[in-house]
Amino acid sequence: MFDNIPTVLKSEEIVDKMFRRAKKVEVSYSRNRLAMEKNLSIAKIYTARDVAVSTLRKYVNTFPYINKLHPFYRSLLDLLIDKNMYKKSLSSVNWAAGRIESLAAKYASKIKGVGRVEEALKFRKQFYGRAASILKDIHRELEYLNHARDVMRKLPDVDVSLPTVVIAGYPNVGKSELVSRISTARPEIASYPFTTKGIIMGHLERGGKIVQIIDTPGLLDRPLEERNKIERQGILALRYLATGIVFVLDPSETCGYSLEDQEKLLAEVRRDFQVPIIEVENKADLLRTDSKRLKISAKTGEGVEELVDAIFEMVRV
């Protein structure tokens, strides 16, 4: 999702890059030393300008506009970065690019009108100094953009265009095993900003139709009062993504949690997510109840095909 955002160089790194490129510039030999020095100074200024401006504009063009992102990502970034600082940083970088462009045109024009070699060298050095000063003025903004880049690249790469089913339930009820069982390929593990474990992502395919399956360890596997504020907001972000939920219960209680506690969590998930929910009792190979819930065994595959039917019916793709 955010893989195309480049590493943001520090101010001094851009300055060094700018001067290195300019230093390599050469022009055709001329017996007229003044004309040659004027052409060389202008060429060096334009080269330095191109390096600085292209570098800065690359950042402006590749960093996303947060307000145009899918609400899922927008909600996550609201929690993880300072949006005002982010916008200010992009604006400052864009300003710096425009200012360096203007200065290059100004000093190139000055050099064209000089009558001595020393004046050409003086104006070239003045441009270098002012361009470097502008870059140093935005060092904090560049550093913040690099921080924002690091945050964005750690976000889960979900396909927001696909119908998405979120797997919920207490730890050890068999959620991850279920994702592995129904996924058409080995599920991927992606980072998620509020959990110690990565989210587990898989895809369910049938007849050319695809459903995205996501298990979120650490978010939808314990009561609300045990979650901190950021985790609760992370759950709100998931609401923008979920087309439906499969809530997995373990009536055998071998997961270490009572069925009563599991049903309380189910009630909380129902309250937090206004989407269809399929209630599933896993570990049917160990225990079957008389409830009307769908009975499956992620371990043996029992009932899994019926669950897949129910998922496609729920998301209606």
N, C-alpha and C positions, 0 to 999 in steps of 0.2 A: 504493500500500500504506500509506504513512504520510502522505499528503497532508492528512489532516484534523487533524494535530497543529498547534495554533496557535503563533505566535511567543510566546515566554515573555518577559513584560515584566520589567524590572529592578525591584528593591524600590522605588526612589524613583519609578519610573513608576507603579506601582500606588498608592503613597501620593498622588501628585499627582492621579491619576484619582479616587481616593476623595474627596479634599477638594474637587475641582472639582464633582463631583456633589452633595456635601453642601451646598456653598455656594449652589446653585441652589434648594434646597428652600424652599418657602413653606407656611404654614398659614393657615387662615381667621382673619380679624381678630377679636379679642375685646377688649372693654373691660377685662377682667381681665388685666392685663399678666403676672402670675405664671403663670396658667393658659396663656396664649398662649406664653410663653417655655418652659414645661415641654413643651408639645406640640411646639414647634419644635425644641427640643434633642433630644427623643426621635426625632423624624422624621429629623433630620440624622444621628443616631447609626445609626439603622436603614438609612438610605441608604448611609452609608459602609460599614457592615457588609455590605450586599448587594453592593456593588461589589467589596470585597476578597474575600469568601467565594466569590462566583460566579466570579471570575477564578481563584482558586486551585483551586477544585473542578473547573473546566474542565480544568485541567492534569492533575489526578489522574485524571479520567475519560477523557481522550483519549490520554494516553500509554499504550502497551501494556504488559501484564504479560509480561515477556520469557519466562517459563517456559511461557506459553500460546501462544507463536508457533510457527510451523512450524520444525522443526529446522534448515532451511536458514538462515532469518533469525536464529534463536537462535545458531547457530554463528558467523555473521558478527559479530553484536553482541558475542559473547564476546571477539572480537579488537579491536573498535573502541571500546568504551566500558568503563568500570569499573562492573561490574554492582552491586557493593556501594554505590558512590557513587550510582548511579542509583536504587536502591531506597531508600537513605537520603534522597535528595532528595525523592522522592515522598512518603515518610512524613513528612518535615518540613513539606512544603507542606500536607499533609492536617491535620497537627497545628495549624499556624498558622490554618487556616480554622476549625477547631473552637474554638480558643482565642479568636479574634476574635468568634465567635458568642456564646460564653459571656460575654465581657466586655461585649458590647452588651446582653445581657439584664440583667447585673448593674448597669450604669450607668443603664439605662432605669428599672430598679426604684428606684434611689437617687433619680433625678430626680423620680419620682412622689411621693416623700415629702418633698421640700424645701419650706421655707416662705419662701424668698427667691429673687429672680431671680438674684442673684450665685451662689448655690449651684448652680442649674441650669447656668449658664455654666461654673462650675468643673468640674462632673462631666463636661460635654460635652468640655471641653478635655482632661481626664484620659483620657477614652476615646480621643480622637484621638492623644494622646501614646503611650499603651500599644499601640494598634493599629499605629501607625507603627513603634514599637520592635520589635514582633513581626515585622513585614515586613522590617525591616532585619536582624534576626537570621538570616533565611533567604536573604540575598542570594546567598551562595555556591551554595546549593542551586538557586536559580532560574537562576543563570548556568550551572550544570552541565546542568540540564534543557534549556536552550536549545542548548547544545553537543550534547547527545544528539539533539535534534530535527534539527539540521543534519546530523548523521551519518546518521540514519535516512532523511531525505528524499533522500539521495544513493544509497541502496541501489537495486539494480535492481528494477523492479516486475514480478516474474514471477508467473505464475498457478500456484501450487503445486498446484492441483487438477488441472491438465492433465498428461498424460504428456509427458515432456520428453526430447528427444534433444539431447545435447551434441556439438558438432562439435569434433574435435581434430585435431592435426597441425601440422607445422612452418609457419612463416610462408611466404607466397607459394605455398602448394600449391593454393590456390583455394578455401579454406573460405568466405570472405565471398561470393565469386561463386556458390558452391553454395547458400548460404542465400538469396541473392537469386533464384536460379533456381527453387528449389522453394517459396518462400514465396508465399502467395496475395495478399499485399499487400507494398508496399515495407517491408523490414525496418526496425525501429526501432533506434536506438543508445541504450543506457542506460549510466549510469555504473556502475563496479564498483570497489570500494575498493582493489584491489591492482594495478591495471593503469594504464598511461599512456593506453590507448585504452579506449573504452567497449565493453561487450559488444554483440554484434549479435543481435537477437531477431526471429524471424519465426514464422509459423504455417503449418502444412501442413494443408489441409482436403480431405476426401474423403467424400462421402456423409453429411455432417453430423457427421463425426468430425474432431476437431482434435488436432494434435500440436504442441507448442511446440518450436521449434528455436532453439538458442543457440550462438553462437560466442563464445569467451572469449579474445580476443587477450591475450597476455602471461602466460597461466596454463598452458594445455595445449599450448604450442608450443615447448618447449625441455626439455633434460634436467633431472632433479631437482637435480643438483649446482649448476646455474646459478640455482636459485630460492632466495630468502631464506625465512626461517622463516615470515613472515606469508603469503607466497605459497603455501607448502606447506599452511598451515592453511586458506587460501582454497580450495584444491583439495578439502580435506576437506569444506568446506561444500557444494561442488558435488555431492559424493557423495550428499547427502541429496535432491538435486533430480533427478539423472539417472535416467531410466527405461532409457535405452540410450545408446550412443555410436556416432557415425559417425567413424571415423578415416580421414582423407584422406592418401594418399601421392602423391608426384609421382615416378614412376619415370624421368621424363625428366631429373630433377635440375636443371631450369631454375629451380627455386626457390632454388638455391644450396646445397642440402644433399644429401649422398649418401643413396642409398636405405638403405644400411647404418645410418646415423645415424637415419634416420626409423623404421626397424624397431626400433631400440633404444628410441626414445621410445614406440613402440607397446607394447613389452613393459612399460615403466614404467606406462603408462596402464592396461594390463590388471591390473597389480598393485595400483594405487591404487583402481580401480573394479571392484567385483564386480557388474557388470551386463553384459548382452549387448553385443557390439561388432560392428559391420559394418565390414569393411576394404574401402576403396575406393581404386582407383588412378585418379586424375584425369589430365587432359590426354591422353586417349586419341587426340586429334587429332594429337598430336605423337609419341607412342610407346605401343606396346602390348606388354606382356610375356606370357610363357606361364603366369603364375601363375593360380591359381583365384580370385583376388580379382575383385570386380565392377569392370568397366572403364566409366568415364564420361568425359564432357567437359562440365564446367560451362559452358564457353564456348559450345559448339555445341548442348548439350542431349542429346548422345548418351548413352544408358544411364541418363539421369536418371529416367525413368519406372520402370525396373526397380529403381532405388534407392528410390524412393518406395514401391513395393510391399514391398520388404524392410523399410523402416522401419515401415510399418503392421503387418507380420507380426511384427516384433520387439517392438513395444509392445502388440500385440494389443488394439487398441481397436475 
